[in-house]
């Protein structure tokens, strides 16, 4: 679905604009930024919403709300599986998002807030709030018009698009996909406008609307399905997505921006310097392509001839996306202002250390979580999607795909932080070139592995492609002397990998001892019991090997 967090696309750094600059007093060593704007919006003291905002507390807020949004997404998958199973309607629903997503990413680069934060930060630093609002209005109005034109073209030519990208669809499946695509064609406009308004808050280190908007979006899809599925069938999901995009990304961010003084005006000024500046920042992202965005497009192109398997792959990918989004994009969004505060001081050593520390902890947590997810994968799939029209065979196949995706979780999450390191230095060109090159290399890899291993080969291709993508970003940062690979916490990563392997292997053995026919209650009880086993094993192995991770987590909890 369209979401800025899902748009992970980012040799001399050509900087089209000055790098992000701290607009409030910053203690870069501690990573602490006062968040005065919270007092206007209200907040929760435990997350420091009313006082001091740290990179950790911002990450905690975003991760917490992302988890809630992903819970709605998982509930949506459960309801879709129950009511529609893995049939042509489900395949058409999943495929219907592809063209709106593609338009969003190709026209504006998929990271609206990143470019706007860069521009608005400079106006705020110059204490020219009125000028910042004029710049925001000029960019919003001009780019929105271009995006509207692209969406109209998408609406008109949806049949031709579906015929090419989903050549394996039957005429009935293609007609359903076109119908779904046209309903969803308004969502890029809503997400883009919401991203613009969100940037007004992000420059003030205010993250609350960015955090809760996805909750409204995912919740809207669930509410639409529950209230309208008897009357509109699978269309209820698309209607809910449009409503969720309006009330979440658009309305929530607009209200938040108005409360901190935004004054939007319907001016038309394509010659405004900020419009050209925005284009210079965003053009590399428009022209580039990253596997984080293109993986479903490539995958669906190969598998469109089997609607059932296409649906099962999409279920597995979306369930995998829940923890991935709760970790990677949330941490990346929260880390960007703090990385930028270090970069603007030209303290390369501190910048490198901060990125390496964040990446090391992200990889460690991802590895540990992968052990848990792989160990109880059959339970997760049974709990989240099995039932109704989604039978045991469907669950078993989906579980296999889910395990394969989970093996690469640490790659999907850590690449977000490496990309944000480039964005903090206002370098969007390097990750664009790298991501595009990796994508082009990966396409024949998808084809080859699909011919060798069918649908499973597509998952392996995505994981191997993400390995190339993440490795390329890390290597480029190292070669540009921005972030040192040698400073990654390699011993800690080894300890986390050992804990993940031990705990995951034990859980796999325990799960295999469970009876094949299980009720939802038994699945929930088993999942909770095995989770306690996993926590105990992880903690024991980390303590035994001398890892600092338990102490870091416990200390953060005490100070959050």
Beta strands, then each sheet from edge to edge (+ up, - down):
strand 1: 26-27
strand 2: 32-34
strand 3: 52-54
sheet 1: 1+ 2- 3+
end
